[in-house]
Amino acid sequence: MSKIDNILINNLKSITYDMLNEGNIHDYKIISCATLFYNLYLNHLIYLSDNPNYVNRDRVIVSNKYLPAFYATLSLFGYDINSDNLKEYKKLNSGLNAYNDPKNIGIEIGSFNVDVVSSSVGIAIGERYLENLIKVENPKCDLINFHTYSIVDLEELEVGSSIETLNYIRREELNKLVIIAINNTYDNKDIDILERKYLSLSFDVIKVKNHDNFSEIDSVIDEAKRSRNKTTIVIINNKDKEIDSDYINNLRIKYKIEIPYTYPKEELKSIKDIASKRINKIITKWQKNYTEYKSDLKVKEILNFLENKTISFDFKSENYRINDNYLEELIKGNSKMFNIFTSKSPFTLALSSDFSKTLCEINKSQLMSKENPLGRNLCFSNNIMTMGGVSLGLASLGFKVFVSTPLILSNYLNPFIKNSTMFNYPITYIFTQDSFLSEEALVPYSEINNLRLLNNILVFRPCDINEVIGIYEIISNYHKVSVIIINSEKTKKLIGTNPKYVVAGAYRVRRERGDVNGIILATGSEVSLALEIAEELIPYGIDLRVVSMPSQELFKVQSERYKYSLLPKELKTFVIEFGSISTYLEYTQNEEYIFGLKKYSQNGTKLELLNDHNLNKDYILAKIVELMKK
């Protein structure tokens, strides 16, 4: 390590220390990553600080814990982060949030309180897919070949979601993924145990005894990059486990650090020149290759996708006509529309816990694996949280990702869904087995409402194939997180439904014959039940409008005039949805008018369960007659 390296690394530590205090964070062990970050950007990473979106850049995914030092490093190596940004770290409008926010310069993926390792896996899988996609077109073309570095605290690598992810990685052999775990906690005996565990999972494991040993870190990263068949885990031991103000003050005196948040200019210029010289050599070669292959339209399409992160879908509902005698499990109808949609771009990928249950498999493709990296279907079995993180990583690269699993398992995905809504990754989540009438041991209760309570999301519960078609048209046009909640029952095409009306969020599927007496609002398979009840109420002198509401979120953004014309406040409105009732209270007089789940469900036959929850047709009809008389 040169004198200049020493000066700048210790400046980096000093700045990080000040950022921690400004941000009211006092875990000073975070500073232990300074030599690592500095070494990565000086000697190893391929990046362009003046063009952060360069397509073949190495990706660095950092645990939120180490973000202060990471921001300080980005500032050091020429990214558009100044001393004022660093000083205002974690404050409103500072531009530097205390979580991974892709709006911040140099941040690759949005991550808020979720496992960053699984997101890194998603990016590494995406790189492998694109690299092989290009090589199908031209085997000699080497325009996509970047590494992904996941930097975490070793403790974070030992939590449940990360352990699940490590078990998933073992079979993928992602040799361009490097996991760097900084040890601030475990003693040597514990490290030996962890090393044996990681080796048993088929990782290459390299240990660094001292976090400040520049040359050791340098050689270890070189070794990790050369791995041909396996993911490498690098464990860096923090020798200085207790870092306090005296430690930092001694550094400042020794290295004459006087101005907070600023690097010495001469040394700064020197290392920028060193890094630029190394990187420019590689970029020049890349540009030469690009010039050679850019006439290949397929190669150009892949590079444009990676640079712009946009996919255009030509999906129009009017192109699909459904026979009036249509009758099929809605989950199968959804599968057909899903396959039509995903056939329109190679940049659509399907992730599922069990394709046999969700039927959301891309039929003309295979399962993705190390032997078949161009498979567009990824199966995760019980690794639900890993699936959530991988979907975020893939979406951050621009892929249109579909994630499917039974609705009851959506709770495991909630942190990842929240992340996708925060950072506007337009992932589509498809949840099946939506009813408490399912024969499964565990059945949904409030899962749909939990999803509706998130911001920046569209939650759909279609009643028939027409509404399914309408949903895919919306997904093709909206850059938003979407959720499709689908049932497995045989469902006919209902009279009155229309794909074009789904975008309104709610619309009339049964017109009143004379003066309207009231309204039944329903979703999903309960729309069919609502239509039956409305017809059977006619002999009672009760003429009800039936409204299907496939999306509360889309209905809420309609004009007040439209909302009033469909659901006038002066009319009694009844709601039928076999789930938790809380999100419907604004549409009706009181809870008595909502037919849904008001307690947890037990197991039983369909008839037993409907009777137990007062949700059989006869009860609902009689109750509506009673309430209409009030």
Stockholm file with secondary structure:
# STOCKHOLM 1.0

chainA/1-630         MSKIDNILINNLKSITYDMLNEGNIHDYKIISCATLFYNLYLNHLIYLSDNPNYVNRDRVIVSNKYLPAFYATLSLFGYDINSDNLKEYKKLNSGLNAYNDPKNIGIEIGSFNVDVVSSSVGIAIGERYLENLIKVENPKCDLINFHTYSIVDLEELEVGSSIETLNYIRREELNKLVIIAINNTYDNKDIDILERKYLSLSFDVIKVKNHDNFSEIDSVIDEAKRSRNKTTIVIINNKDKEIDSDYINNLRIKYKIEIPYTYPKEELKSIKDIASKRINKIITKWQKNYTEYKSDLKVKEILNFLENKTISFDFKSENYRINDNYLEELIKGNSKMFNIFTSKSPFTLALSSDFSKTLCEINKSQLMSKENPLGRNLCFSNNIMTMGGVSLGLASLGFKVFVSTPLILSNYLNPFIKNSTMFNYPITYIFTQDSFLSEEALVPYSEINNLRLLNNILVFRPCDINEVIGIYEIISNYHKVSVIIINSEKTKKLIGTNPKYVVAGAYRVRRERGDVNGIILATGSEVSLALEIAEELIPYGIDLRVVSMPSQELFKVQSERYKYSLLPKELKTFVIEFGSISTYLEYTQNEEYIFGLKKYSQNGTKLELLNDHNLNKDYILAKIVELMKK
#=GR chainA/1-630 SS CCHHHHHHHHHHHHHHHHHHHHTTCCCGGGGGGHHHHHHIIIIICCCCTTCTTCTTCCEEEECGGGHHHHHHHHHHTTCSCCHHHHHTTTSTTSSCCSSBCTTSTTCCSCBSSSCHHHHHHHHHHHHHHHHHHHHHHCTTCCSCCCCEEEEEEHHHHTSHHHHHHHHHHTTTCCTTEEEEEEESSCCHHHHHHHHHHHHHTTCEEEEESCTTCHHHHHHHHHHHHTCSSSCEEEEEECSCCCCCHHHHHHHHHHTTCCSTTCCCHHHHHHHHHHHHHHHHHHHHHHHHHHHHHTTCHHHHHHHHHHHHCCCCCCCCGGGCCCCTTCEEEHHHHHHHHHHHHHTTCTTEEEEESCHHHHCCCCTTSCBCCSSCTTCCEEECTTCHHHHHHHHHHHHHHTCEEEEEEEGGGHHHHHHHHHHHHHTTCCCEEEEECCCTTSSSSSCCSSHHHHHHTSSSEEEECCSSHHHHHHHHHHHHHCCSEEEEECCCSEEECCTTCCGGGGGGSCEEEECCSSSCCEEEEECTTHHHHHHHHHHHTGGGTCCEEEEECSCHHHHHTSCHHHHHHHSCTTSEEEEEEEEECGGGGGGSSSGGGEEEESSCCCCCCHHHHHHHTTCSHHHHHHHHHHHHTC
#=GC SS_cons         CCHHHHHHHHHHHHHHHHHHHHTTCCCGGGGGGHHHHHHIIIIICCCCTTCTTCTTCCEEEECGGGHHHHHHHHHHTTCSCCHHHHHTTTSTTSSCCSSBCTTSTTCCSCBSSSCHHHHHHHHHHHHHHHHHHHHHHCTTCCSCCCCEEEEEEHHHHTSHHHHHHHHHHTTTCCTTEEEEEEESSCCHHHHHHHHHHHHHTTCEEEEESCTTCHHHHHHHHHHHHTCSSSCEEEEEECSCCCCCHHHHHHHHHHTTCCSTTCCCHHHHHHHHHHHHHHHHHHHHHHHHHHHHHTTCHHHHHHHHHHHHCCCCCCCCGGGCCCCTTCEEEHHHHHHHHHHHHHTTCTTEEEEESCHHHHCCCCTTSCBCCSSCTTCCEEECTTCHHHHHHHHHHHHHHTCEEEEEEEGGGHHHHHHHHHHHHHTTCCCEEEEECCCTTSSSSSCCSSHHHHHHTSSSEEEECCSSHHHHHHHHHHHHHCCSEEEEECCCSEEECCTTCCGGGGGGSCEEEECCSSSCCEEEEECTTHHHHHHHHHHHTGGGTCCEEEEECSCHHHHHTSCHHHHHHHSCTTSEEEEEEEEECGGGGGGSSSGGGEEEESSCCCCCCHHHHHHHTTCSHHHHHHHHHHHHTC
//
